[in-house]
Structure formats: C-alpha cells, structure tokens
C-alpha cells in the first residue's frame, strides 16, 4: 500500500470533493478528504499512485503531494 497527502490551493477547494469521489470509484484505491484543501489518497502500489498523481495534475492547477507511506 502506498499513501500520499494531497494539498491544493484554496481557490480550488470546490473541486476536491468531486476528485475524492472519482478516486473512490476506482478499484484498489481509497481517498479521504481531511479538510477543504487536503485529502489522503491510498493506492495498492506505485502504478495506482502514479495514476492518482496524473489525475491530480488534470484536476488542479495549484497542488502538491507528500508521500505518507
């Protein structure tokens, strides 16, 4: 299991809930919204985490990720 914390810019907070829902629709991936600008994203492996990173790049202009585990 690989986990990362996603933090987005405040101006894009309204997109985060939909992003989390999109991630949760995928098999072997879980997303949890911590607050208006932060989410915890978990995938089964490196490929899943790379897919999540690619999705974040499409959804958000101002974001960064921090590897948790």
N, C-alpha and C positions, 0 to 999 in steps of 0.2 A: 504494500500500500504506500502510496505517495500522497502527500498533502501539501498544499500551498495556501497562503493567505493572500487574497486579492484586495487591494485598496484602490479605490477610484477617486477621481476629483469630485468635489462637492457638486459641481454644476451638472454632473451626470447621474446623480443619486436616483432619479426616477427610473432609470433603466435596470438597476441592479436586481430588483425582484423578478423581472422577466428573464434576466440572464440566469439567475439561480434556478428558476423553473425549467429553463431549457436544459441546463446541465443535469437536473434531476430526472429528466425524461430518458436519458441515456442509461444503458446497462452498465453496471460496474462503476458508476460514478455517483458521488453524493456532493451536494452543495448546501451550505447553511449560511444564511445571512445573519451576521453578527449585529450590525447596526446599519445606518443609512449608506455608509460608504465602504463597508468591509464585509467580506464573505470568506468562509473557509471552504476550500474545494478539495475533494479527495477522489483519487483515481486508483485503479488496480495496479498500474505500472507507469513506466516512462511514456509510453505511447499515448495513454489516456491523458496524462498531464500535458503533453505536447499539444494534444487536440484542444484541451481547455485553454491553453495559452493562445492558440490560434483564434479561438472563438472570442477571447477577451480582446484581442487586437482588432477584431472586426466590430465588436460592440462599443468599445470605449476608446476615446482619444487620449485621455489623461488617466493612466493607471500604472500600477507596479505590483509585482508579485514577490512574495518572500517564501522560500521553501521552509516548511514546518518540519517535515519528517521524510 
